[in-house]
Amino acid sequence: MSQEIIDSHGSKSEEPEKDESKKPDDGDEAPHSVYLKTEKLLIVAMASFASFFSSVSSPIYLPAIPQLEVDFNQSTEMINLTITMYSIFQGLGPAFWSPIADSLGRRPVYIMCFVIYIGANIGLALSRWYWMLFALRCVQAAGIASTVAIGAGLVADITERKERGMYMGIFTGLGLIGNAFGPLIGGGLDKSLGWRSIFWFLVIAAGTVLAFIIFSLPETNRFIAGNGSVIPDSVVNKSPYIFFRRKLTGVPCNSPKEAGLERHPLNILYSLRLFRYKDVIIVLIPNAIHYTAWFMMITAQSSLLSEKYHFNSSQIGLSYLSSGVGSIVGSLSSGKLMQIYYKKCMNDYKNRQQATGNDTEEFNIQKARLGISFYPCFGMICACIVFGWTIQYNVHYVVPLLATAVASFTSITLINFVSTLLVDLFPKDSASSTASVNLSRCLVCAAGIAAVDSMMDAMGPGGAFTLMAGFCGLSMVCVVVELKYGPRWDRERRETTG
């Protein structure tokens, strides 16, 4: 049994042909994960709520910018700089924390990140000087942004490839809806209680989620907890839930020593090392560009609706509901789409093996994850063009708002595809691989946020977002390259690294 627990986290269990065709036939074979579907959904839900704070914290105080300018006696550009810096540290933070989570476990890093985040929010709520606001926004981002990568690692820990797409879709999508709902929440709080209430709200909400993590979230790192049947040695890795579950189910648990588990070696720079691989860079480019186009759209939305349609702060906040709906639909549907398309590719693969008798052909995971990515790209191109030109020519505001819903849907869908692929390619370092996704998209997004106002001044909203639509279209050349050469590059990397 102990050897099976070890094998379940190794690279061989990630081979799809084995993952799909080998099913437990007797009680002696350990399952990939001891958690039931309901438990997996609850665990993923907790991870989604944790990562929600990473996305919501950036745009939540957009409606408060005018008042921040007055209270801190700063220009709009200087206040916007705090948003840009948040995005930069949102990308850098996971590159540091994720390798630690892959080595020391998910729970310790979750707890550390939330403690830093809550402390930063308390400081922001009490800020009196601009430098304090600026610095603490960086600390806030560096603390909480890692929850996205850690959560992706958690999903990889408890799922097999055949089901991973659905769970990754739920996790990534629900975690990113903060981008859409942040301004709505911030606008309501700012109008009723003032901008400082925004950060007190984040303190209370994050404290509640932290309590759930401490008492309910089990350690899932497979080097520490195996398939969930191993009780970790360290107190901080132990959740009260595992003892409750053991008493409820009567399932015996092993110690890490009995299971033969050894901690994953710690390599702080591992997330950055992933950028040396061609197939990683190739898929990160379209992911980053689509995310940037989407975030530029929702960043420009408030000022454009105020200028073109004379929306007040409450109306601007409500306008983000369209993006929120698109995000939720995208998160749920993209996971299901990945699951359906993966099964189709797997069935085609098995049928081809049976017809040809060729058992040396490898399953094409790149096609299984990115084969339908051209559809969301086309949707994003249309959304960017419609959003920019309809606002420029004052078409009824419903049309550009529908465009933001489509952009949210398509952006989250593509992000899910890419994130899931990288987790599949690097199952032992799933948090670190997702950190590379986060780093690339946040750094490119920071540049986009800094440039969006100048772009609109120079070209108008129509020209600016048509340019972004062109970038989105061109970036899909990378997907074509990945589909053609990715399997070979992946095979060469595995042969080189063993």
HURA-V244921 format. One record per residue. PSI is psi in whole degrees, -180 to 180 (NA if undefined). D_CENTER is the distance of its C-alpha to the mean C-alpha in Angstrom with 2 decimals. Layout:
psi,d_center
PSI,D_CENTER
PSI,D_CENTER
This chain:
psi,d_center
-44,33.91
-38,32.53
-35,32.32
-35,30.37
-42,27.82
-47,27.46
-28,27.35
-15,24.56
-5,22.04
171,23.61
-29,22.85
-34,25.59
-15,24.03
-3,21.17
120,23.83
-34,23.34
-29,27.04
-36,27.57
-35,24.58
-38,25.88
-24,29.59
117,30.13
151,30.14
125,31.86
-13,35.49
172,36.79
-3,36.03
-18,36.03
128,32.74
136,29.71
161,26.77
-38,23.35
140,22.28
-9,24.74
139,22.50
168,23.44
-42,21.25
-41,21.56
-41,20.60
-43,17.48
-41,16.49
-40,17.33
-45,15.46
-36,12.19
-44,13.15
-41,13.68
-37,10.34
-43,8.88
-36,11.61
-46,10.90
-19,7.38
-37,9.19
-28,11.39
-43,9.23
-35,8.94
-27,12.42
-22,14.26
-53,14.38
-4,16.15
-26,17.83
17,20.89
-45,21.41
-18,24.27
0,25.86
-45,26.24
-42,29.92
-33,30.85
-38,29.08
-41,31.16
-49,34.27
-33,33.61
0,32.65
50,35.05
160,32.58
167,31.98
-39,29.06
-39,28.06
-35,27.98
-41,25.86
-26,23.42
-31,23.31
-30,21.62
-43,18.72
-43,18.65
-35,18.87
-44,16.01
-39,13.78
-48,15.48
-22,15.07
-30,11.42
-37,11.28
-36,14.16
-52,13.46
-28,11.00
-26,13.54
-47,16.09
-33,14.68
-45,12.78
-32,16.14
-41,17.77
-36,15.54
-23,16.37
-50,19.98
-13,20.78
160,18.48
-44,15.46
-49,17.69
-40,19.43
-39,16.45
-49,14.90
-46,18.40
-44,18.95
-42,15.83
-36,16.78
-44,20.39
-45,19.72
-46,17.65
-42,20.41
-41,23.06
-39,21.69
-37,21.61
-44,25.17
-40,26.22
-39,24.76
-26,26.60
6,29.75
140,29.46
-17,32.77
153,32.30
-42,30.01
-32,29.43
-43,28.22
-46,25.72
-51,24.55
-43,24.27
-25,22.61
-36,19.85
-44,19.07
-41,19.35
-47,17.21
-45,14.25
-31,15.04
-54,15.12
-23,12.19
-27,9.40
-17,9.50
-26,8.47
-50,4.71
-40,6.49
-40,9.25
-39,7.86
-38,6.94
-39,10.41
-44,11.85
-42,11.16
-34,12.79
-39,15.55
0,16.76
155,16.46
166,18.45
-40,17.60
-23,19.53
-8,17.41
-36,13.97
-44,13.03
-47,13.79
-38,11.91
-36,8.64
-45,9.36
-48,10.12
-54,7.29
-45,4.44
-50,7.45
-33,8.95
-31,6.42
-6,6.67
-13,10.36
-31,11.30
-36,11.63
-40,14.25
-13,15.93
-51,16.05
-34,19.22
-45,20.81
-47,20.56
-40,21.60
-43,24.43
-43,25.89
-43,25.90
-42,27.29
-37,30.00
-36,31.14
-4,30.74
162,29.99
-28,27.02
-27,27.31
-23,26.52
-45,22.94
-31,22.36
-36,24.53
-45,22.45
-35,19.31
-48,21.53
-48,22.72
-44,19.51
-36,17.72
-38,20.96
-46,20.99
-39,17.56
-40,18.68
-41,21.86
-40,20.19
-45,18.22
-43,21.55
-19,23.65
-26,21.59
118,18.64
156,20.13
130,19.47
-10,17.81
121,18.01
-16,20.38
-13,22.46
-42,23.28
2,23.26
-132,23.81
16,23.12
-6,23.30
4,27.09
131,27.42
119,27.92
155,26.63
-43,29.33
140,27.68
-40,27.96
-22,24.57
-12,22.99
130,25.11
139,24.07
-25,26.99
-36,25.45
-32,26.32
-38,29.96
-43,30.02
-40,28.62
-41,31.19
-36,33.97
-42,32.96
-24,32.60
11,35.10
124,32.97
151,33.99
148,31.55
162,32.01
159,31.70
-36,29.68
-43,33.13
-36,34.39
-10,31.36
27,31.77
144,28.26
141,27.75
145,24.94
134,22.70
141,24.10
127,22.38
98,21.55
-32,19.97
11,19.78
-39,18.24
-39,14.93
-32,17.31
-24,19.57
-24,17.17
-7,17.93
-13,21.45
129,20.65
-42,21.43
-25,19.26
-50,16.10
-42,17.12
-42,18.17
-21,14.89
-26,12.97
-56,15.59
-34,15.10
-47,11.32
-40,12.01
-42,15.04
-41,13.78
-41,11.05
-44,13.99
-42,16.41
-47,14.51
-34,14.12
-37,17.71
-49,18.82
-21,17.68
-43,18.94
-18,22.26
-45,22.55
-47,24.17
-36,26.80
-41,27.63
-35,28.18
-43,30.31
-45,32.30
-35,32.81
1,32.98
41,33.93
142,31.26
179,31.53
-37,28.73
-43,28.57
-37,28.47
-44,25.73
-44,23.59
-28,24.40
-21,23.60
-4,19.85
-34,20.24
-43,20.22
-38,16.72
-44,15.70
-44,17.52
-38,16.02
-45,12.44
-46,13.64
-42,15.67
-40,13.05
-41,10.69
-43,13.85
-36,15.68
-38,13.29
-43,12.95
-39,16.71
-44,17.37
-41,15.77
-44,17.85
-46,20.95
-34,20.77
-45,20.20
-39,23.30
-48,25.23
-39,24.61
-42,25.52
-41,28.66
-41,29.65
-46,29.27
-42,31.42
-38,33.97
-40,34.28
-43,34.86
-36,37.52
-37,39.20
-20,39.45
13,39.68
106,37.31
12,35.27
-14,34.17
136,31.69
149,28.04
135,25.44
89,23.45
-28,19.80
-44,18.97
-40,20.87
-30,19.47
-34,15.87
-1,16.79
-27,20.21
18,19.40
-15,16.98
-26,20.01
-50,20.22
-31,17.07
-45,18.15
-39,21.55
-41,20.27
-40,18.44
-47,21.69
-41,23.77
-43,21.68
-46,21.94
-46,25.66
-45,26.45
-51,24.72
-49,26.49
-33,29.94
-35,30.27
-40,29.58
-37,31.92
20,34.69
38,34.14
155,33.55
136,32.99
-20,29.78
-35,28.59
-53,28.03
-30,25.58
-37,23.71
-35,23.45
-37,22.15
-34,19.25
-43,18.49
-41,18.60
-42,16.43
-45,13.66
-50,14.17
-38,14.34
-47,11.50
-37,8.90
-48,11.06
-40,11.11
-41,7.44
-44,7.58
-49,10.82
-44,10.06
-42,7.28
-39,9.81
-46,12.64
-34,11.87
-39,11.53
-37,14.81
-30,16.39
65,15.82
-29,15.92
-17,17.68
48,15.22
-39,11.91
-41,10.35
-39,12.11
-39,11.14
-31,7.36
-35,8.81
-36,10.74
-47,8.10
-44,7.07
-48,10.86
-45,12.05
-35,10.32
-37,11.04
-42,14.55
-39,15.37
-38,14.22
-41,16.49
-39,19.29
-42,18.80
-41,19.01
-28,22.04
-14,23.69
-41,23.17
-43,26.26
-38,28.45
-43,27.45
-34,28.39
-38,31.58
-40,32.59
-8,31.73
161,31.16
-39,28.05
-49,29.10
-42,29.49
-47,26.37
-20,24.02
-37,26.15
-43,25.57
-35,21.78
-40,22.37
-41,24.44
-41,21.80
-44,19.35
-45,22.24
-33,23.24
-22,19.85
-11,20.17
-34,23.05
-37,20.57
-40,19.45
-44,23.18
-42,23.73
-42,20.96
-32,22.45
-45,25.86
-15,25.51
-47,22.21
-39,23.93
-43,26.72
-40,24.63
-43,22.69
-42,26.08
-38,27.60
-44,24.92
-37,25.39
-33,29.14
-43,29.03
-12,26.89
NA,28.38
